[in-house]
Amino acid sequence: MNKIFLLASAIILMSAISNCSKKSHPSAANSPAGKPAEAVTVKKATVKTAVPKVIVVNDVVAKRSVDGRYYYDLEGHRYWRNNRDGKYYLYHKGIFDNEDFNPPVKQ
């Protein structure tokens, strides 16, 4: 008698666990008016961090370009070294027109 009771309770327990699976989806017959349930899309919030205009980097970790300028890449943005104050500035159009960003001339 105990074996039959254990077997029956095991079958009921296994069916209850399989019905609660995340892989099971309600059929169209279970939804209102027999229509298939619409999928719900959830948009994830993306947090964008502010990009600093000026950073301070040790020249040991910075890389050197072919023409002798120091640069540093941070999160997809390139910063170039200012020879006057030693800080790295975010690249913008016309940055190399400024004499402070040009490499020192060797004589």
C-alpha positions in Angstrom: 0.0 0.0 0.0 2.9 2.4 0.8 4.6 1.7 -2.5 1.4 2.6 -4.5 1.0 5.8 -2.4 4.6 6.8 -3.0 4.4 6.0 -6.7 1.2 8.0 -7.1 2.6 11.0 -5.1 5.8 10.9 -7.2 3.8 11.0 -10.5 1.7 13.9 -9.2 4.8 15.8 -8.1 6.6 15.3 -11.4 3.6 16.4 -13.4 3.3 19.5 -11.2 6.9 20.4 -11.7 6.8 19.9 -15.5 3.6 22.1 -15.7 5.4 25.0 -13.9 8.4 24.9 -16.3 9.3 28.2 -18.0 9.4 26.3 -21.3 5.7 25.6 -21.3 3.6 28.3 -23.0 -0.2 28.7 -22.9 -1.9 27.5 -26.0 -4.2 29.6 -28.1 -7.2 27.9 -26.7 -6.4 29.1 -23.2 -6.2 32.8 -24.1 -9.3 34.9 -24.2 -11.5 34.6 -27.4 -9.2 31.8 -28.6 -6.7 34.3 -30.0 -2.9 33.7 -29.5 -1.4 35.7 -26.8 0.7 38.7 -27.9 4.3 38.8 -27.1 5.3 41.5 -24.6 8.6 43.2 -25.3 10.5 44.8 -22.5 13.0 47.5 -23.3 16.1 47.5 -21.2 17.3 50.8 -19.9 20.7 51.7 -21.1 22.8 53.9 -18.9 25.1 56.2 -20.8 28.0 57.6 -19.0 29.1 61.1 -19.7 32.3 61.4 -21.8 34.9 63.6 -20.1 36.5 66.3 -22.3 39.8 66.2 -20.4 41.6 63.3 -18.7 44.9 62.9 -17.0 46.9 59.8 -18.0 50.5 58.7 -17.2 52.6 58.8 -20.4 53.7 55.2 -19.7 50.3 53.8 -20.4 49.6 56.1 -23.4 50.5 55.0 -26.9 52.6 56.9 -29.4 51.5 57.5 -33.0 53.8 57.3 -36.0 54.3 61.0 -36.0 55.3 61.1 -32.3 52.0 62.3 -30.7 50.8 60.6 -27.5 47.2 59.3 -27.5 45.0 57.2 -25.2 41.9 55.3 -26.1 39.2 55.2 -23.4 35.8 53.5 -24.1 35.9 54.0 -27.8 37.1 57.6 -27.6 40.5 58.8 -28.5 42.3 61.4 -26.4 45.4 63.3 -27.5 48.1 64.8 -25.3 48.5 68.5 -25.0 52.2 69.3 -24.9 51.7 72.5 -22.9 49.9 71.1 -19.8 50.3 67.3 -20.3 46.6 66.5 -20.1 44.8 64.4 -22.7 41.9 66.1 -24.6 39.0 64.4 -26.4 39.6 64.5 -30.2 37.6 67.1 -32.1 37.8 68.4 -35.6 40.7 70.9 -35.9 42.5 69.8 -32.8 45.8 69.4 -34.7 45.6 73.0 -35.9 46.6 74.0 -32.4 50.3 74.1 -31.9 50.0 72.5 -28.4 48.9 69.2 -30.0 51.6 69.0 -32.6 54.6 66.7 -31.9 57.8 68.4 -30.8 60.2 69.1 -33.7 63.5 67.3 -33.5 66.5 69.3 -34.7 
